[in-house]
Amino acid sequence: MTTTRVTLRPGERIFLNGAVLKSEGRSSFEILNDVPYLLENEIMQVQQTITPLRQLYYILQTMVMEADGMAMARGVYEDTMRWLRVAFENPIVLAGLDTIGQQVNAGSPFAALKTLRTLVPIEDAILGGNKGSELRLVEAG
């Protein structure tokens, strides 16, 4: 079990194990057990899914944020992973996809999201530019 300290800015939201909490002012708290959470700036909107890895991010995000998301998104996730492994030749991306697969199979799509955040800049470089500059995927605290 790990303890995670989270600090929210005024008005910022956090998606915590299926619940949405909004901070009225600057606030901090500790999460005392292992529970999935995403800060508002880590949430991808559907219109931001402009690349294959961002589409995978959205699928994993659904698995994390919705209580029944894991079961509902599993088939889409498996299909997406299958074609991503064929679409990419970059060894770093392929190794990252293998890690993501292991993390999801172990029941940890939250960890898979963290891994995927490291692959998005590589995908941007492969596709020729910063395709997602409007999206900030930052490491969760």
N, C-alpha and C positions, 0 to 999 in steps of 0.2 A: 504494500500500500504506500502510495506517495502523497505528499501534501503539495498542493499547487496554490500559489498566491496569485490572485487576479485583481487587477486595478481597472476600474471603469471610469471614463470621463463622464461629465454631466450629459445625460440623455442617451448615452451609449447602451446598447442592448447586448445581452449574452443569451445564447441558446444553450441551455443546460439540461441534458438528459430529457429532452422533450418539452421542457418549459422555457418560456421566453421571459426574461427579467429585464427591466429597464431601470437604469440608475437616474435618480433625481438630481444628484450632485456627484462630485468626485467621491468614489467609494472603493474600498478594498475589502476583500474577504479571502478566506482560505477554503479550498475544497479539500476535505480530509480523507476522501477515498478516491478510487479510480472511477471516474465518471466522464463520459464524453461531453465536451462543451466546445462551442465555437463563438468567438467574438464577432461582433457585427461586421468588422472589416475583413473577416475571413469567409464571409458568406458570398457565394457566387450567385448572381442572378442568371436566369435562363438565357437572357440576351447576351450574356458574356461568354457563353459556351461556343466560342468561335474557332476552337482548335480541338483536335482529338483528345489531348490530355486534359483540357478544360472540360470537355464533355465527361470524361472519367471522373474529374473532380466533382462535378455536379451529382453524378451517380453516388459517389462515396459520401458526399455531403448529405444526400437524402438518407443514406443508410445510418448516418450518425444522428441526424436531427429528428427523425421520425421514429416513434416507438416501434412501429411495424415496418419501418423503412427497409430493414435488412432483408426481410422475406420478400417484400414487394420488388425491391430493386435487384435482387440476386441474379435473376435471369438476364436482365439488361447488362448488369456488371460482367457476367461471364461471357456474353456475346461480344461486348466491347473489348474485354481483355484479349479475347481470341484474335480479333482483327487488328488490335494495336500491336500485338507481337509480330504480325505479318507486315504491318505498315512501316515499322521502324527498323532501321539497320544499326543505329547508334548503339554501341555496346553499353554505354552508361544508362541510356534510357531502358534498354532491354533488361539490364541488371536491376534497375529500379522497379520495372514492372514485375519482375520475379519477386522482389522483396514485398511489393504491394500485394501480390497474390498470396504470399505466405502470411502476411499480416491479416488480410481479410479472412483467409481460411482458419486463422487462429481466433477469429471473432473480434478483431480489433480494426475496424474501418477508420477509427480516429487516428491511429498510428499510421495507417496507409495514407491518409490525407496529408500528414506531416511529411511523409516520404515523397508524395506526389508534388508538393510545393517546391521541392528541390529540382524536379524535372522540368517544370514549366519554363524556366529561363533557357534551358537547353533546347526545348522544342521551339521556342521563339527564335533562337539562333539558327536552327535547322530550317525553319520556314522563312528565314530572311528578314529579320527585324524584330522589333518589340511589339508583337501582335496584341499583347494584353496590357499595354502600359496603363490603361484605365483601371486595371484590376490589381490590387495590392494583396498578394498572398503572403502574409507574414507568419512567422513561427508563433504558435500559441505559447503563452507563458507557461 
